[in-house]
Structures are given as structure tokens and as C-alpha cells.
Amino acid sequence: MKSGETTSEEITQACLDQIAALDSKVNAFLALDADRALAKAREVDTRRAAGEKLGPLAGVPIAVKDNFCYQGLPTTCGSKILEGWVPPYDSTVVKRLLDADLVIIGKTNMDEFAMGSSTETSAFGPSHNPWDLERIPGGSGGGSSAAVAAGMVPIAIGSDTGGSIRQPGAVTGTV
């Protein structure tokens, strides 16, 4: 992006296209925010073109595990109990990602309330390992690791209670 060979908007759109092509099989995402992601990408591109000094990850698309609040986008923690709840605030990690000008694409699938190690206990259906759709991506943050392994996003963030992102990263080959 810094060299001008590509833009954040182009990368973000490519991520959204990959999600559209694969997520019906992988089930990595619980919520997408395409409009806001593309708007943020364009904003970063404009600032970069104007010569503004930006951080090293500015404009990079990212997915966040569904136990982090992102204002205006549903947060379910993989549970029907929270279905439809939209937080009126950003979690600390989301705020820091936004302050660093990353582009949040959406929220990833997870074991219900992060209590599992396979992403099979999500109330919204299991995620699948993109290397073999008959296998699990690990958990509780399997949606995040599956999204990266499937090329839906270059990076994703998860929580790590008892290996909740390390184990999925190992299972999907993303660490």
C-alpha cells in the first residue's frame, strides 16, 4: 500500500469477495460490516495519498472474534442468548485497532461464550477447517483462524483463555 501498488480499498474488497466465495462452507464469520470496512479503507487510502504518516498496519483488513464489542455490529459470543444485541461501545482492543487504522471486516465465529475447543458449540453452527471441511478449526476462536487460513483476511484477533487462539492457529496452520 505504501508503494502505491495496491490500496486498502482493493485489499478490503478482495477480502470481502473471498468471504462471499467461501464462507458458506467455512462458516468463519457471524457478522460482516462491508460498508463501514470499505469506508474506513477509503479514508486510510485518502490519508496515505495526502502524505499523512500512518502506522505500519494502517489499512490492513482484520477480523475480530465475536466476544469483542464493536459499536454498531452485533456481538453474540456465539450464543443465541445475545442474538440481536448490538453494543453501544467499542471494546478496548477494538478501539486500539481502530486507532491504529486497521479495517475491521467483521466478527468471527466461536464456541459459545468461548467454552470449547472446536468451534462446534457455536449456536450459529460450527466453523470448518478450510484445509479439510470435514475437520474442525479448533476453538474457541476457530472462526478467526479459519478466516485467515481461507485467505478471507490477512489477520484476525481472538482471545486466549486456555489456548483459545493458539490451538486454532496450530490446527489451521496459521501460526
N, C-alpha and C positions, 0 to 999 in steps of 0.2 A: 504494500500500500504506500509505503513511504517513497518508493521509487516511481510510483505512478503507473506501474504495470497493471494494477487492478485497484478496485475501490472496495470499501467496506460494503457499499450497497450491492455490488456484484457478488461478493462472497456471501453476504447475508441471503440474497436471492437464491444462490446456488444451494445453500443450506436448506432453505425452505422448499426448493424443488426436490432435494434428496429426501426430505421428510415426507413430502407428498407421495413420492415414489415408493418408499419403503416402510413407513410407519404402520400401515395397515397390517403388515406381517410381524414387525418387531414389537410394536406397542410400547415404544420408549417414552412417548410424550402423553401427558394428561391434559395439557393446555398449551396452546400456541398464542403468540402475540405478534403476528406478522406485521400489522400496520405500525405498531409502536417500534418494532425492531427495525423496519425499513426507514422510518423517520429518524431514529437515532443514528443509523448508518449514514444517511444523507447528511445529517448535522455534523458528524465527525468528518466526513469527506469534505464538506464546505470549510470547516475549520482547518483541516490539513492543507487544503488548497490555498487558504489565506496565509499560510505560513505559521500558524499557531503551533507552539510547542505542545506536543501531546505525549502521553505516557506510552510505554512500549506495547501495551495491549489495546490501545485505543482503536476502536472499530472492529475488534475481533468478536465474532459471534460466540455466545456461550449459552448453555442450558443450565438451569438450576433445579435441584431436587425439590420435589413438591412439599417439603417441610420448611421451606424458607418463604416468608411472606414477600410478595411483590405487589405493591399497591395497584389495585385495579384488575388483577388477574386472580382467578380462583386458587385457593390453597385448600387442598383436601387431606394432605398427609396420607394419601392412598386409602381414605376411608369414606364411606357413604355418610357417616355421621356429620362430616364437614362439607358434604357436597353442596355447592351453591354459595359457600362463604367466600366473600371477597374482602381481603384485608384492606383497611383504610390507611395502612402504613407499609413501609419497606423494612424488612429485617436488616440488621446491621451488615451482614455480608452482602446483601443485595445493594444496599446504599453504597457500600465501598466499591462494588463492581460498577455501578452507575457513575460514581465519582471518578473512576478510572477510565470511563468512556467505553466500557465493553458493551456489546449489543446483546441484550437478553432476548433470546428467541422464544423461550417457553419453559414450562415446568415438566420435569421428568417423573416417570412412574416409580413407585417404591412399594415395598412391603408396608401394609397398613401400620401407621404410627411407627415405622422403622423397626417393627418387631418381626424380623425374619431374616433369612439369609439366601433367598432365592428370587425374590420379587414375585413369587407365586401367590402371596397373600394379599396383593393389592385388590381392593374392592372393585377395581376397574379392569380386571383381567391381568394375567401375567405378562411380563415382558419376556422376549425371547432373545437368545444369543444370536446375533446376526451371522456368526460363523456356522451355526447349525441351529436352525429354528426349532428343532426338537429338544434343544438343551436350554438350561437356564442361563441367565447372565450373571447370576449371583445376586446378593442383596445385602442390605436392604435397598441400596441405591443402584439396582440393576438397570433402571431406565437411563441413568446418566452414563454408565459405562457402555450400554448397548447403543446409545445415540452416538457416542464417539467412535465406537468400533464400526458402526454402519456408515460413517462419514457424514452423518447428519449435522454435526457440529464439530469444530476442531477441538473444543474443550468443554467440559461440564464440571459442575461443582456438586458435591454431596456432603453429607455429614458422615462422621466416622465413630459411631458407637459400636464397639465390638468388631471392628473391621468392615463396617457398612459400605465403605467405598474402596478400601484396599482389596477386599475379597472379590467384588465385581470387576475391579480393574485387572486383577490377575486372571479371572475366569475368561474375560473377553480379550485379554492381551493388550490392554490399553495402558499398562504401566511398565 
